[in-house]
Amino acid sequence: IFFAQLSPLFMASLQHTLQQADISYDAKLLIELSSLIEELNISPDDFVNEWQSYSMNNDSNKNVDVSSINPDSFPLFSKQLRVSKTVKMGKKSRARSQKTPIAAAAAGFMHNAQTIGALMDNISTPIAAHSNKHRPKRRQAASTTKVHHVQSRMMQSSNTSQRGDDQDEVAAWLNMSTPCKSVPSSSHSIESPIPYATTNDACTSQQQQQQQTPSTQNHHNRNHNHTQQQSQQQSIPSHMMQSPAPMSGYKSRKNKGATVCALNADRIAIGHRCARVQVRRIAYPNDTAGATAAPSRFMYEDVHHKQDAIKRRLRHIGLRLMREIIAMDKQEAATSTTSTMDVEDEKDEDEHAASDNNNGKKGSTPTITNEASNDVESFYSSVQEPSQCARYYLGRIMNDGDNAGSDKITAGNMVLEGDPFVSFGSRVRLDVTGVNEVALFPGQMVAVKGLNSSGKEIFAEKIYTEAYCRDRIHADNGNTNAAVTAAEDDDDGTLRVMMACGPFTAKNSVDFEASPLYDFGKQVTRHEPNVVILTGPFTDSDNELLKKNQVSVTFEDVFEHLLRSLVQMIASHCDEIVVIPSTKDLHHFSAFPQEAYTTTTHARFGQNVRFLSNPTQFRINNVSFGISSADFLFDCCRMGFMRNLSDRLLSMMAHCINQQSFYPLQPSTPSLRMDHDKYERSFMSHKLDLFLMPSTLKQFAKIYAHTDTVCVNPSFLTKLNSGGTYAMLYVQQSNDYSIQDYSKLIRVDVLKI
C-alpha cells in the first residue's frame, strides 16, 4: 500500500533523472524500474550509473543501446544489478533509519509541467505497431477515447492560472506521433547516421534539426538507435554529444559560417589587427628540448620508469593538495573564531590546540604547522590504518577490476589506491555517498577526508581535487625594457588567432581542392589573423583511402601536399603558423606525448611556420596557450563518474587543469598509447590563459573561474564527409605584460566551416 501511494511521485522523479541522462525507456517498464530501485534500495543516480556501465563497457553487451532501456535488455541488466558492487555496498553502508529513495522523493518532490507531461505520456502513449499484432484494432479507438477523457478531466481540475499551460501540454501531447519501430517509413528514407562513438562524427546544426518535421525526426532517431545497437564502439549520452547528421556531400552543407557557440561576444568588439606578435615555446623545467637520453622502442617500455614517474607526480599533487587543505582549514578556523569566540576563549583554544599537537595525531584530525608544511608523510594517513576520527588520505581513484571488461568507475567498484610513501600502494573501498558533487575518473590523484573505522573502507566526507597551478609564467616583451605598459599599447590592436583541428579532408578524399581545409584557407585570407593554429591529423587513420592504401604516394607526401598547399595560400595573410601533430596521424609516431612533426622539407614551408609537440605550451605576446589534440573529454565522459554537476563539460576539462596534466587518465585508453618515458612532457608547467582541446563532444567556450582560464573545444574541421567547425579567438591588450587575468579580454567564436 505504501509503494502504491508513493510510486507516482517516485516514477516522476525517476523520469526526471533518466531525462537528464538522456536515456529513453519503454513506458511499460517504468513500474518495473521503480520497483527494482525500491527493492534494491538504491538512488536513481546510482541506477543510471550502473546502466551506463553495463551498456557501455561489457564486451558481451555491444548491441545494447546506452540511450534506451527496452524489454530485451532490461531482464539481463536487472539480474546483473542485483549482484553488483553498488547494491552490496548500499545494503552494508546505509543506516536502517535512512529513508528509502521513494520516501526521500516523496518528501521533497513537487510536480511541474514537465513531470506532468511525462506522466501523461506514460498513461496515453499509443501502443507500438509491433505489439498490436495480437490485439484487436478497437484497442486504438479505446485509447483515443481514454485520451479525450484524460483531457477533459485535466481541464476540469486545473485552476485558472495554469489553464493555458495545461491546454498547451495537452495539445502538444495529442499531436505527438509514435512511429512504428518494425516497419520503416519509405517516404522519409535517409542514410543511417554514424554512431556517436565514432571519433569524427558527422554533425549538423541545431537549426537543421528544428526545421525537420516530427515524423522525420522520429525516423532519424529510430535509424540512429538501430545503428548504435549494431556499433561495437562505446557510446556517450547524446545530450553531451554533437548532433548526428546523415552522410551527405560537403558541398551541399547548410548554415555555412553559422556561430555554434561564443564567449564574451557581447562584451568585446573586434578591433584592428595587432601589429606586434611574438610566439615563444614554453618548455617544461625538466624538458631537454625533445632529446631523450637513451632512445629505445616504445614497445620496450621501462616499467620501473613508469612507476617512478607516477610516484613523483603523486607526491607533487599531494603537496599541492596539502597546502590547499591547510589554507582552507586556516580560513575556516579564522571565520569561526571571529564569529563565535572572544579574546579569552581564543587563548584557551590555542592552549588546547598546542596540547593536541604535542600528543601526536592519535584521536584527532592532524594539524600541520608551517615548518612541516612540506612533509607529505606526516600529513596523510595510511589507507589501511583504522581510525575512529576523520583523517586525510592521499591516493588515486581506481577501478577494482571485478567487472570483467568494464573500465568505467561506479559507486560500487570505486577504490582508493593509497600513495606509495605511507600506504605503500594499498587499496581500500571508497564510499562517496556522503559527498554531494562528485566528478572522478580512473587515475585521478585526490586527497580524501573521511572515516576509516575498519581499515578496509573509507567513508568520504570531502574530496580535494584542486591542485592547479596558481602562478602565471614570468614573461617580458623580449626587448631591453622590462615590460610594455598599457598606455604604450592602447593602439596595439586585437590579437587575432584562428584554429582548425584535423582531419582536414573528407573521409574518402585526400585532395586539397574543394576540401574543408581549402575553405578554411579562404577564411584566413578574409580575416587575416595574426596566428593560425593547426592540429592534426593530416593523414587521418580513419581515412578510407589511406586505410586501404589506395593512394600512389607515401603518407609523408600526403602530409606535405596538404600543408604546403595551405601555407602557399595563407602565408601572406598571417604572421605565424603553428602546426601540432595528432596521435591519429599515420605518417608520424603516435605514442603520447608526441614530438613535433619531423620532415626534411621544413625550409619549404617558410620561416613563419612553427612545428610544436603534442601537447604543447607556448606564449603569443603575454597570453599563454595550452593545446592538446588527445580527446581526453570523450574518454573521461566514457569512463568517469559524475553526479550532481551543474556543468559536466567544463568540469571534465577542468580535470586537466586541476591535475596539471593534458591527459591525466590512467591507465589511458588502448587507442592512446602513453609513453611514460616522456610522461613529464604531458604536464602543465604554469597557469594557462587559453586551454584548447578538440573533442567529439559538443563544442563549447567557457571560463574556469578558479584559474581564470578560457577553456575551448573547437571540435574538428571535418566530420566524415561533411563540414565541421573552427575557432576564432580575439585577445585585447596582448602586449600589456602587466595583465594577469585575460578571461574578460578574450572573445571566442566557434563557427561552421
C-alpha positions, 0 to 999 in steps of 0.5 A, a space after each residue: 500500500 505504501 509503494 502504491 501511494 508513493 510510486 507516482 511521485 517516485 516514477 516522476 522523479 525517476 523520469 526526471 533523472 533518466 531525462 537528464 541522462 538522456 536515456 529513453 525507456 519503454 513506458 511499460 517498464 517504468 513500474 518495473 524500474 521503480 520497483 527494482 530501485 525500491 527493492 534494491 534500495 538504491 538512488 536513481 543516480 546510482 541506477 543510471 550509473 550502473 546502466 551506463 556501465 553495463 551498456 557501455 563497457 561489457 564486451 558481451 553487451 555491444 548491441 545494447 543501446 546506452 540511450 534506451 532501456 527496452 524489454 530485451 535488455 532490461 531482464 539481463 541488466 536487472 539480474 546483473 544489478 542485483 549482484 553488483 558492487 553498488 547494491 552490496 555496498 548500499 545494503 552494508 553502508 546505509 543506516 536502517 533509519 535512512 529513508 528509502 529513495 521513494 520516501 526521500 522523493 516523496 518528501 521533497 518532490 513537487 510536480 511541474 509541467 514537465 513531470 506532468 507531461 511525462 506522466 501523461 505520456 506514460 498513461 496515453 502513449 499509443 501502443 507500438 505497431 509491433 505489439 498490436 499484432 495480437 490485439 484487436 484494432 478497437 484497442 486504438 479507438 479505446 485509447 483515443 477515447 481514454 485520451 479525450 477523457 484524460 483531457 477533459 478531466 485535466 481541464 476540469 481540475 486545473 485552476 485558472 492560472 495554469 489553464 493555458 499551460 495545461 491546454 498547451 501540454 495537452 495539445 502538444 501531447 495529442 499531436 505527438 506521433 509514435 512511429 512504428 519501430 518494425 516497419 520503416 517509413 519509405 517516404 522519409 528514407 535517409 542514410 543511417 547516421 554514424 554512431 556517436 562513438 565514432 571519433 569524427 562524427 558527422 554533425 549538423 546544426 541545431 537549426 537543421 534539426 528544428 526545421 525537420 518535421 516530427 515524423 522525420 525526426 522520429 525516423 532519424 532517431 529510430 535509424 540512429 538507435 538501430 545503428 548504435 545497437 549494431 556499433 561495437 564502439 562505446 557510446 556517450 549520452 547524446 545530450 553531451 554529444 554533437 548532433 548526428 547528421 546523415 552522410 551527405 556531400 560537403 558541398 551541399 552543407 547548410 548554415 555555412 559560417 553559422 556561430 555554434 557557440 561564443 564567449 564574451 561576444 557581447 562584451 568585446 568588439 573586434 578591433 584592428 589587427 595587432 601589429 606586434 606578435 611574438 610566439 615563444 615555446 614554453 618548455 617544461 623545467 625538466 624538458 631537454 628540448 625533445 632529446 631523450 637520453 637513451 632512445 629505445 622502442 616504445 614497445 620496450 617500455 621501462 616499467 620501473 620508469 613508469 612507476 617512478 614517474 607516477 610516484 613523483 607526480 603523486 607526491 607533487 599533487 599531494 603537496 599541492 593538495 596539502 597546502 590547499 587543505 591547510 589554507 582552507 582549514 586556516 580560513 575556516 578556523 579564522 571565520 569561526 573564531 571571529 564569529 563565535 569566540 572572544 579574546 579569552 576563549 581564543 587563548 584557551 583554544 590555542 592552549 588546547 590546540 598546542 596540547 593536541 599537537 604535542 600528543 601526536 595525531 592519535 584521536 584527532 584530525 592532524 594539524 600541520 604547522 608551517 615548518 612541516 608544511 612540506 612533509 607529505 608523510 606526516 600529513 596523510 594517513 595510511 589507507 589501511 590504518 583504522 581510525 575512529 576520527 576523520 583523517 586525510 588520505 592521499 591516493 588515486 581513484 581506481 577501478 577494482 577490476 571485478 567487472 570483467 571488461 568494464 573500465 568505467 568507475 561506479 559507486 560500487 567498484 570505486 577504490 582508493 589506491 593509497 600513495 606509495 610513501 605511507 600506504 605503500 600502494 594499498 587499496 581500500 573501498 571508497 564510499 562517496 555517498 556522503 559527498 554531494 558533487 562528485 566528478 572522478 575518473 580512473 587515475 585521478 590523484 585526490 586527497 580524501 577526508 573521511 572515516 576509516 573505522 575498519 581499515 578496509 573502507 573509507 567513508 568520504 566526507 570531502 574530496 580535494 581535487 584542486 591542485 592547479 597551478 596558481 602562478 602565471 609564467 614570468 614573461 617580458 616583451 623580449 626587448 631591453 625594457 622590462 615590460 610594455 605598459 598599457 598606455 604604450 599599447 592602447 593602439 596595439 590592436 586585437 590579437 587575432 588567432 584562428 584554429 582548425 583541428 584535423 582531419 582536414 579532408 573528407 573521409 574518402 578524399 585526400 585532395 586539397 581542392 574543394 576540401 574543408 581545409 581549402 575553405 578554411 584557407 579562404 577564411 584566413 585570407 578574409 580575416 587575416 589573423 595574426 596566428 593560425 593554429 593547426 592540429 592534426 591529423 593530416 593523414 587521418 587513420 580513419 581515412 578510407 583511402 589511406 586505410 586501404 592504401 589506395 593512394 600512389 604516394 607515401 603518407 609523408 607526401 600526403 602530409 606535405 601536399 596538404 600543408 604546403 598547399 595551405 601555407 602557399 595560400 595563407 602565408 601572406 595573410 598571417 604572421 605565424 603558423 603553428 602546426 601540432 601533430 595528432 596521435 591519429 596521424 599515420 605518417 608520424 609516431 603516435 605514442 603520447 606525448 608526441 614530438 613535433 612533426 619531423 620532415 626534411 622539407 621544413 625550409 619549404 614551408 617558410 620561416 613563419 611556420 612553427 612545428 610544436 609537440 603534442 601537447 604543447 605550451 607556448 606564449 603569443 605576446 603575454 597570453 599563454 596557450 595550452 593545446 592538446 589534440 588527445 580527446 581526453 573529454 570523450 574518454 573521461 565522459 566514457 569512463 568517469 563518474 559524475 553526479 550532481 554537476 551543474 556543468 559536466 563539460 567544463 568540469 571534465 576539462 577542468 580535470 586537466 587543469 586541476 591535475 596539471 596534466 593534458 591527459 591525466 587518465 590512467 591507465 589511458 585508453 588502448 587507442 592512446 598509447 602513453 609513453 611514460 618515458 616522456 610522461 613529464 612532457 604531458 604536464 602543465 608547467 604554469 597557469 594557462 590563459 587559453 586551454 584548447 582541446 578538440 573533442 567529439 563532444 559538443 563544442 563549447 567556450 567557457 571560463 574556469 573561474 578558479 584559474 581564470 582560464 578560457 577553456 575551448 573545444 573547437 571540435 574538428 574541421 571535418 566530420 566524415 564527409 561533411 563540414 565541421 567547425 573552427 575557432 576564432 579567438 580575439 585577445 585585447 591588450 596582448 602586449 600589456 605584460 602587466 595583465 594577469 587575468 585575460 578571461 574578460 579580454 578574450 572573445 571566442 567564436 566557434 563557427 561552421 566551416 
